[in-house]
């Protein structure tokens, strides 16, 4: 059940084989020294707490990104799609009108005003 690559000794007990590496700093630790946290195994409570603060900060940044810039980008994409769709419809109607396939007076007036 060792999650480390290669046999190494614990940072606190050099004669004892390590069973894990700290998720924060990467140091090898034995079963007696390992500190279990919500996001993995750590060499100390300090590393566990640092990693937890890192995870919380990353979540905060993700939330900010999703609310601010992400909303603007989604709105921009949607607006571009609507404008492109409207232009495609207008171009199709123009072509069909010039070919006398679509001879609807109201649409013809709109197209003539646009042109």
N, C-alpha and C positions, 0 to 999 in steps of 0.2 A: 504494500500500500504506500510505498514511498513515492512522493510526487517530485522528486528531484532527479536531475540527470547526473549520473556519475556518483560514486561513493565519496562523501565528504564528511568531515567531522563537524559537530555542533560548535557554534561560536562560543558557547559558554562551557562546553565539555568536549574538548578536542578528541578525547579517546572514544567518545560515543558517536555512532553513526547518525547522521541527520536523517530525519524522516520527511522534512518539508523545507521549503524556502519561504522567507518572509515575503508577503505580497507587496509590501511597501519598498523594502530596501534590498531584497533578494538574498539576504544572509541565510545560511543553513542553520536549522535548529533541530534538536532531538525531541522526542516525545514528551520529555519532562519539561522542556522549556517553551514549547509551542503555546502560543496564545491564540485561541479561536475567537474570531470576530464574525460579524454578520456577512462579511464579504470575503472571508478566507482565513488563512493561517498567517500568524505574524510572529516576529521574534520578541516583541515586547508590547506592553500596553501603549507606549508612546507611538510606536509605528502603527498600531491598530487605530489609535485616535487620529493620527495624521491622515491615514488613508480614509477614514470616515469623513473627516473634514473635506478632503479632496472630492470624494463622491458627492457630498452635499453641495459643494460649490459647483461641480459640473452639472448637477441637476438644476441649480438656480440659473446657470447660464443657458442651459437648454430651454428652460421655461421662458426666459427673457427673449431668446431668439425666436421661439414659436409665437410669442405675442406681438412683438414689435415688427422686426424686419420681415418675418415670415408672413405675417398678415398682409403687408404691403406687396410682397412678391406674389402672393396668391391673387390679390385684387388686380394687380397689374396683368398677370397671366390671363385672368378671366376677361378683363377689358380687351386685351389684344385679341382673344378668341372671338368675342362678340363683334368687334370691329371687322375682323377678317371675314367672318361669316356674312355680315351685312354687305361688305364690298363684293363678295362672291355672288350673292343674290342680285345685287345691283348690276354687276357685270353680265350675269346671265340674262337678266331682264332686258338690258340694253341690246345685247346681241340678238335675242329673240324678237325684240321690237324692230330692229333694223332689218331683220329677215322677214318681217311681217307675219311671224308665227304667233306673236303675242300682241294682238291689237286691242288692248284694253285702254280706253281713253284716260282713266284716272292714272294708271301706271305710266302711260305715255307722257302725261303732263309732268309727273314727278321726275321722270328720266330727263325730259327736255329742260326742266329747271336746273337739274343737277349738271347737265352738260352745258 
